[in-house]
């Protein structure tokens, strides 16, 4: 079972997978994906790797210890997950 909610007019697209992992594709092309157990999440950000090439760079964080600038995105991830459950 997979569920999703489209808030792309404001934030992005949130989804919940059958293993209860959740994620959000944000309008700024970043992505946040939580582990099924809900303790950690992965943050994907497009970064330049060459003058004409970009790729997603992944960083893993704990839901209790992450950079302050990701607070809004983590809050939205948790909101979408609880809404879709």
C-alpha positions in Angstrom: 0.0 0.0 0.0 1.3 3.4 -1.0 -0.3 6.8 -0.3 0.7 10.3 -1.4 -0.5 13.8 -1.0 0.1 16.6 -3.4 1.0 20.0 -1.8 3.1 21.1 -4.7 1.4 24.4 -4.9 3.0 25.2 -1.5 5.6 22.6 -0.4 5.9 19.5 -2.5 4.7 15.9 -2.8 4.6 13.8 0.3 4.3 10.0 0.3 4.1 7.0 2.6 5.4 3.5 1.4 4.1 0.1 2.5 7.1 -0.3 4.9 6.0 2.9 6.6 8.9 4.9 5.4 7.9 8.4 4.3 9.3 11.1 2.2 8.8 14.5 0.6 9.9 15.8 -2.8 10.1 19.6 -2.1 9.6 22.3 -4.7 13.2 23.4 -4.4 14.3 19.9 -5.7 15.5 18.7 -2.3 14.2 15.4 -0.8 13.7 14.1 2.7 13.1 10.4 3.3 12.6 8.8 6.7 13.5 5.3 7.6 10.6 3.0 8.4 11.5 3.0 12.1 11.3 6.8 12.1 14.6 7.4 13.9 16.7 8.7 11.0 16.2 10.4 7.8 18.1 11.1 4.6 18.4 14.5 3.0 19.1 14.8 -0.7 20.3 18.1 -2.2 21.3 18.8 -5.8 24.9 20.1 -5.8 27.3 21.0 -8.6 30.0 18.4 -9.1 31.4 20.1 -12.2 30.8 23.3 -14.1 28.0 21.7 -16.2 26.9 18.8 -14.0 24.8 18.4 -10.8 23.9 15.4 -8.8 22.0 14.5 -5.6 24.2 14.4 -2.5 22.8 12.4 0.4 23.3 13.1 4.1 21.9 11.0 6.9 20.6 12.6 10.2 18.8 11.5 13.3 15.4 13.0 13.9 16.8 14.3 17.2 20.0 15.8 15.8 20.0 17.7 12.5 20.9 21.1 11.2 18.6 23.9 12.3 18.0 25.0 8.7 16.2 21.7 8.0 13.6 22.2 10.8 10.8 23.2 8.5 11.4 20.3 6.2 11.6 17.8 9.0 8.4 19.2 10.5 6.6 18.8 7.1 8.0 15.3 6.7 6.5 14.3 10.1 3.2 16.1 9.3 2.8 14.3 6.0 3.7 10.9 7.5 1.2 11.2 10.4 -1.5 12.5 7.9 -1.0 9.6 5.6 -0.9 6.9 8.3 
